[in-house]
Amino acid sequence: MQKLISSVVRHLIEKYATNDPLSIAEEMGIQVVPWDFPDEVQGMYKYERRNQFIFVNDSLSEKERDFVLAHELGHAILHPTHNTSFLRNNTLFSVNKFERQANKFAVELLLPDEIIHSYQDTRLTKQNIMQMQGIPTHLAHLKKI
């Protein structure tokens, strides 16, 4: 499944000429809605009657928002009829298969190989690059270089 996710993400980046999760979601007709969630809820994916919605906590920073959008977009593409919530304390460390897959999708989308390779002649670690891209560094194991 890991290789399939990487392949799906590469295809999306090529098709939409961007790795911006908001742009891709909009192009795919997925409605992105800022929402006043409590702090522990960062986002949510909802499928209802062939309509797809991503709700994102409107108090997140831009980088946090991008990661949550990428994660929820992963659900929309990989698990289109499965409604999910992104909880700050549970989702990032989840052992749930769907959450692991959505995290992998988000990491691959926000950190495509081209970005990693652009730093190959620097002293930056994978974790440094992930932090610069707004990706939680404890998910470094999801990105093979």
VENMOQUI-V823112 format. One record per residue. D_CENTER is the distance of its C-alpha to the mean C-alpha in Angstrom with 2 decimals. Layout:
d_center->D_CENTER
d_center->D_CENTER
This chain:
d_center->16.06
d_center->14.30
d_center->16.08
d_center->15.39
d_center->11.59
d_center->12.29
d_center->14.79
d_center->12.83
d_center->10.27
d_center->13.49
d_center->15.14
d_center->12.71
d_center->12.95
d_center->16.67
d_center->17.19
d_center->15.74
d_center->16.67
d_center->13.59
d_center->10.10
d_center->9.70
d_center->7.22
d_center->10.22
d_center->12.71
d_center->11.33
d_center->11.10
d_center->14.56
d_center->15.94
d_center->15.13
d_center->16.90
d_center->14.25
d_center->15.54
d_center->13.48
d_center->15.72
d_center->16.03
d_center->17.64
d_center->19.91
d_center->18.53
d_center->20.15
d_center->18.55
d_center->17.40
d_center->15.26
d_center->12.12
d_center->11.00
d_center->11.97
d_center->11.73
d_center->15.30
d_center->17.22
d_center->20.82
d_center->23.48
d_center->21.41
d_center->19.47
d_center->15.74
d_center->14.56
d_center->11.56
d_center->13.21
d_center->11.98
d_center->14.37
d_center->16.43
d_center->17.45
d_center->14.27
d_center->14.64
d_center->13.03
d_center->10.88
d_center->9.94
d_center->9.35
d_center->7.07
d_center->4.80
d_center->5.64
d_center->5.51
d_center->2.31
d_center->2.89
d_center->6.09
d_center->6.21
d_center->5.99
d_center->8.78
d_center->10.47
d_center->10.91
d_center->11.57
d_center->13.29
d_center->14.47
d_center->17.32
d_center->15.99
d_center->15.50
d_center->13.32
d_center->13.07
d_center->10.82
d_center->13.74
d_center->13.82
d_center->16.29
d_center->15.41
d_center->11.81
d_center->11.05
d_center->14.37
d_center->14.58
d_center->16.63
d_center->15.78
d_center->14.97
d_center->12.49
d_center->10.48
d_center->10.86
d_center->9.77
d_center->6.48
d_center->6.09
d_center->7.63
d_center->5.69
d_center->2.65
d_center->6.16
d_center->7.93
d_center->6.51
d_center->6.99
d_center->9.93
d_center->11.88
d_center->15.32
d_center->17.08
d_center->15.74
d_center->16.79
d_center->20.07
d_center->20.80
d_center->21.36
d_center->23.47
d_center->26.70
d_center->25.70
d_center->25.93
d_center->22.30
d_center->20.70
d_center->17.27
d_center->16.61
d_center->18.06
d_center->15.86
d_center->12.65
d_center->14.18
d_center->15.06
d_center->11.55
d_center->10.48
d_center->8.83
d_center->10.88
d_center->13.61
d_center->14.42
d_center->11.53
d_center->13.61
d_center->15.08
d_center->12.07
d_center->12.77
d_center->16.24
d_center->18.31
